[in-house]
Amino acid sequence: MSDPNEGLRADWATKDFYAELGVGKSASADEIKKAYRKLARANHPDSNPGDTAKHDRFKAVAEAYDVIGDPDKRKKYDQARELFASGGYGARGGAGGFNVDDLLRDRGAGGGFGDLFGDLFGGGFGGRRAQPRAARGHDLETSTTIGFTDALEGVTVSLRIAADGACSTCSGTGGKPGTQPHVCGTCDGTGYVVASMGGAFSMNETCPACGGRQLVYDDPCPTCHGSGTSRTARTIQAKIPAGVSDGQRIRLRGKGGAGENGGPAGDLYVTVKVRDHRVFGRKGDNLTVEVPVSFPELALGAEIKVPTLGGAPVTLKIPAGTPDGRTFRVRGKGAAGKGGSRGDLLATVAVQVPGSLSDDARQALDAYAAATASHPLRANLFQDGA
């Protein structure tokens, strides 16, 4: 029978990380990444304070992505899943036991079970001293509000971010400053304990006494109470690119939570909100503007001035008989786009009805109404037929 110190970790092999992320075993790397990001955003502790169920779900999702999100780990995980699904252990080790290393070598797993699961989950087999595993920092989310013109031209903003990091008092050790740690007596400094699963199976579990750190302090840090982490706030400068739209989510690599044990920092996701402009609107790289006009200007034709954003007004020629609501395109007077090109200005004319009339204006309109009375506008509304 295999040495129980091999710590077979059958629990890992029997976990379905694909189901955890809601994807099939044949899912592409992009599909896996997309599923992880969606679940991580929905269950992130920063977005769900006090919701332990979502916190646990976030940890499970992160654990699953850590394995099947890495092509090499995913391959070895699939091998392990196949091995445990086969159930073909009985004849290998005699007397109800089995030699898992031999079985894995037969299946092309290189150095055997210890190497396979060591690669997947950080080692700790065969009496080797476990090393603290580097962990990527958490992704963080925040939002910022910028002006309409800043969204078009790009701007650098200051963001105040609060996140868990290494405790400033103990530098992440969890111990009271000035005190010395000693090797954990529960796990003998390995960082894990071996739990029997019955029969020939056993598995490694994180040591409950030292939390996997291998060392313990008799006097915990008074600031973090031995956790090694504390919530800290910091200010970062974030560059918002030109052309960002309202509600767009920007990813800033390495600006998220700090990594653990030398692991990389997470990313920061910034949702940008853009304030409305008093005059202009926006459709992609095009700017929009509603231009008030009078009925005579549309009926008789006119040349009118139209504003542009940050530039001189342009002259817009309105042909006689132009209908209300028509949109005119002024080339190259929109927002800057990719590759140095610019969008257009879309100017829509809108007839303004005066709230009050002078006597002369009223007489003129009465004369116009009399002159057009023989051509009723609503005559077609009362005709029979389709």
Sequence and secondary structure as in RCSB ss.txt:
>XXXX:A:sequence
MSDPNEGLRADWATKDFYAELGVGKSASADEIKKAYRKLARANHPDSNPGDTAKHDRFKAVAEAYDVIGDPDKRK
KYDQARELFASGGYGARGGAGGFNVDDLLRDRGAGGGFGDLFGDLFGGGFGGRRAQPRAARGHDLETSTTIGFTD
ALEGVTVSLRIAADGACSTCSGTGGKPGTQPHVCGTCDGTGYVVASMGGAFSMNETCPACGGRQLVYDDPCPTCH
GSGTSRTARTIQAKIPAGVSDGQRIRLRGKGGAGENGGPAGDLYVTVKVRDHRVFGRKGDNLTVEVPVSFPELAL
GAEIKVPTLGGAPVTLKIPAGTPDGRTFRVRGKGAAGKGGSRGDLLATVAVQVPGSLSDDARQALDAYAAATASH
PLRANLFQDGA
>XXXX:A:secstr
   GGG   HHHHH  HHHHHT  TT  HHHHHHHHHHHHHHH TTTSTT HHHHHHHHHHHHHHHHHTSHHHHH
HHHHHHHHHHH   TTTSBTTB  HHHHHHHTT TT HHHHHHHHHT   TT       B    EEEEEEE HHH
HHH EEEEEEEEEEEE TTTTTS B TT   EE TTTTTSSEEEEEEETTEEEEEE TTTTT SEE SSB TTTT
TSSEEEEEEEEEEEE TT  TT EEEETT SS  BTT     EEEEEEE   SSEEEETTEEEEEEEE HHHHHH
 EEEEEEETTEEEEEEEE TT  TT EEEETT S B GGG B  EEEEEEE   SS  HHHHHHHHHHHHHTTTS
 TTGGGG    
